[in-house]
Amino acid sequence: MQAVKAGRRVAVVEQEAGVGGMCVHRGTIPSKTLRETALHLSRLRRSAALLEFTIKPDLEVAALTTRLDEVVKAHVAYMGRQLERNGIRVFHGRARFVSDRLVEVQSVDGSVRRIEAAAIFIATGSRPRTPPEIGIDHENILDSDSILSMLYLPASLTVLGGGVIACEYASIFAHLGVAVTMIDRADRPLKFIDPELVAKFVGDFERSGGRFLGERNIASVEWDGVSKVVTRLASGEVVGSDKMLVALGRAASIEGLGAGRGGVEGERARAARSRRALPHRRAAYLCHRRRDRPAVAGGDRDGAGGGARRATRWAWRPAARPR
């Protein structure tokens, strides 16, 4: 909150009911809550010599995240108090660029206001990257935002991808007793990590009942209309499972932002070029630390208050009210 303490004024535009972003509402906090439950149940399972323990086959996923709501509410309340205490005004609504220095915010009640700033900071987070050939229905074929919306713990799960999100959920569900198959084009998951460490992870994953299929290409994915998601590989192999998680990375969440009018481009390299052309507009990963420019944080969805904290390096001023 350094800008406020230095006498600047800051505004945050957020489309969700509470601040916190993907980290708090759909990403880190929910997955870590489920992870803690999985670890606890795994420890109980290892104590089978002392007590009898089984997980119900029709266990509701909500029962595994009973503390999630209170944890999320606590985070949102804490960040809200921080913003309020520092005099940072939060506008709830959908923002879009009118020009490179002007954003229009439409509230849930339909009212519209415009906010002008000498610098606008974009921190709208990311969304799951979904290949067009895979029909994600958020019921049988899910992405990382909807995976915890499942009503019941599945008996089997196919995970597409070998990155951090794919590995995290694959290992969590394996520890919960789900038969997990992880499929990736690479020869091993987490290619950016030391191979020896990855081998340890894969070994633990397989000891938990999971299996990793590397160097595989997907030919087709479809729901059979009855009970299984059927994955056909280019090698001719067929993998069936109750549910599928598509975790093939994430993309910048700038839909509906009118990014072109703000001089914003989707790819990092193009954004670097536009940074030179429009130094008053910054995407989150191009944040700089100049203290002489006001800004609007266009959505606090890149982490637990991260966008709001970084945007407080600048100030805001409202434009003329629209007629």
N, C-alpha and C positions, 0 to 999 in steps of 0.2 A: 504493500500500500504506500510505497515511497512517494509517488507523485502527489497524492492527497496531502501527505505530511509536509510536502514541499510547497503547498499552496495551489496545486493544480486541481482542476475539476475533471471527473471521469464519469462516464456513463457506460453501462453494460446492457446489451440487447440480448435477450434469451427467449427462445420460443417455448421451452419447457416450463412447467409450473414452478420448478425449483432449480436453483443453480447447482453446479456440480459436474454436469456434462456426462459423456459416455462412461467415464471412469466410475462415477458414483452410481449411475442409474442402470447401466447395461453391461459394463465391462469389468473393471478390476474388482470392485466391491462385491458384486454378485458372484463372480467366479471364485474369489478367495473365500467367501462364506461357504460355498459348496465344497471347496477344497478342504477346509477345516473339518467339515462333517465327514468327508470321505476318509481323511486321515484317522479320525476318531473311530469310525466303524472298522477301518482296516486293523487298528490296534486291537479292537475287540475280537476280530476274526482270528488274529494270531494267538489269542488267549483261549482258543477252542479247547485246549487240553484241560482248562480249568472250569469252563462254563460252556453251555450250549448256546450258540448264537447263529442266527440266520436272518437275512434281509427278506422281507415279504416280497413275493414276485409282483404284486400289484401296488407297490409302495408309491404314494403320491410324491412328485418332485417337490411340491410345496412343503412337505414334511421335512425335507432335508435342508431347507433354508428358512427355518422358522424365525431366526433372528435378523433376516435380511431387511425387513421393513424398518425395524427400529434402528438398525445401523445406518441405513440410507437416510432416514429422517434426521438422525443425529448429525450426519455430515452436512445435510442441506441446511439445518438450523444453524450450525456453527458458521458456515460460510455466509449465510444470510446476515447473521449478527456482525460478522467482520465487515461486510459491505456497508451495512447500516451505520455502524460505529464510525466508519471513516467517511461517511457522507457521500457514498457512491450510489448514484441513482440507478435502479434496475428497471428497464422497460421490458415487459413481457409481451412478446409478439413475434411476428415473422418480419425479418428485415430484408430489404433488397436495395441494391444500388440504384440511385437516380443519376448520379454522376460519380466521378472519382473522389469527391469530397462531401457527398450528400447521400444519406440513406433514408429510406422511407420505412416506417415500422407500422404494421397493421396488427392491432390488438385482437384478442379473442372476441371482443364485442363489436368488431368491425370498424372501430375508429382508427384513423390514420394520423400519424404525426411524422414530421421530418426532423432529422437531426443532422446538423452540419458540423464537420470537424476538419481541422487542418491535417489530421492523420487518423486513419481508420485501421484498426487492428483486427484481422480476421482470425478467429479461433473457433471455427465451427466444427472441428473434429473430423471424424471419418465414418464411413459406412462400410459394411461388408462388401467385398468385391465378388460379384456373382457372374459367372460365365453365362452367356445367353443360351447355351445348349443344355443347361441344367435348370429344370423348372422348380424353383424353390417355392413351396406352398406354405411354409411355416407350420405345417402340421405333421407331415411325414418326412419331408426334406427341408431341413432348417439351416439357418446361418447362425453366426456367433451372437447376433442380437436376439434371436428368437429361441435358441436352444433351451433356455430355462423356462420357456412357456409350455413345455411338455407337461401333460397332466400326470402321467405315470412314468416310472423308471422303466425303460425298455429292457428286454432281455438281450438284445443285440444292437450294435451301433456301428455304422461305417463312417469313418472320418476321412474326408478328402482334404489333403494338404499335409505339409510337414513342417509348418512354421510354429511360432510360439503358441498361438491360440489353439491350433490343431493339437499340438502335443499336450498342452495343459488340459484341455477337455478330454482328450483320449485317455490320459493317465488318471484323471479324476473318476471317469465313469468305469474304467477298469478296476480301480480300487473299490468301487461300489458294487462290484460283482457283475457288471455288464460285459458281455463278450464283444470286445472292440476290435475292429479291423481298420488300421490306418493305411491309406493308399497315397503314394506320392510319386511324382516323376523322377525325383532325385534318388540316388542310391541309399541315402540315409536322411533322417530328419535333421532339422536345425543345422543346416550346412555351414552357417557362420560360426559355429562353436567347435572347439577342439574335438577331433574325432574320438579321442579316448573318453571324454566326458559323455559324448553322444552314445557311445557303446554302453556305458554304464546305464544311461537312461533307457535305452532300448532293452537291455537285459532286465531291468526292473519292470518295465512295461510288460514284457513277455511273461515274466514270473507272476505278474498279476492277472494273467489270462489273456492279454492282448496279443495281437500280431501285427507286424509291419510288413507291408508289401511295397518294396522300393522298385524304382525303374519301371513303373507301370504307367501306361497311358489309358485314359478313359475313352471307351468307345460310345457308351450310352448309359444314361441313368433314368430310371422310370419307376413309378409306383405301380404295382401290379393291380391296384384297385381292390385288393382284399386285405393283405396283412404284411406285405414285404416291399421294401425298396430294393430293386434289382439293379446291380451295377455290373455292366459288361466291360471287360478290359480288352484292349487291342490284342493282347496275347491269347484271347479266347477264354480266359478265366471268367467265371461268374461268381459274384459275391452278393448274397442276400442278407438283409438285416431288417429289424423292425423299424429303425429310424436311420436317418443320415444327417450328418453335420458337414456342411460345406464351409471350409475354413481356408480359403485361398487368398488370404490377404485382405487389405482394406484400401479404400479409395477416398479421396478428399470429398467431404460432404458440402458441396457448394450449389446443389440444385436449388433453383428458385431464388438464388441470391442476386441474379442479374449481374453475374461476375464480369461479363464483357463490358458493361457500362462503367465498372469500377477499375477496369484495366487489369483484371485478375485472370490468369490462365491456370489451367489445371495441373500441368506438369511442372515439376520443380525447376527444370532448366528454363522453361519459358517464363516462370515467375521471376527468376533471377534477372532475365532481360527486362521485364516490366518494372522490376525494382529500380533499375537505373533510370527508366523513363518516368516513373511515378514514385519518387522517394517518400511521399507522404502516406502511401498505402503499403501496409505490410501484411504478408501472410505469416502464420504462426511460426513456421520454420525459418523465416527470414527476419525475425524480430531483432531490432537494434536497440541501443540504449540511449538514444538522444533524449534529453529531458526538456527540450524546448518546443515540443509539438503536442497539442491535444489529440485525443483519439477516442474512438468508440470501439468497444470490444463486440464484434458481431457474433455473439453466441459463445457461451462458456461451455463448450462440449469437447475440449481436448484434454480433460483431466480434472482432478479434484480442485476446481477453482483456478486452474492454471491460467486460462484466458483472462479471467477477471484480475488476477494478481498482476499479470504482465501488462495488461492494458492500463493499469493505474499509473503507469509512468507518464500518461498524458492526461489531458482534460477534455471537456466537451462543452458545447454550447448549442442550444436548439436553434433551428432555422425558423423562418417565418411560418406560422401555422397555415396549412393548406385550407383553401376556401371550400 
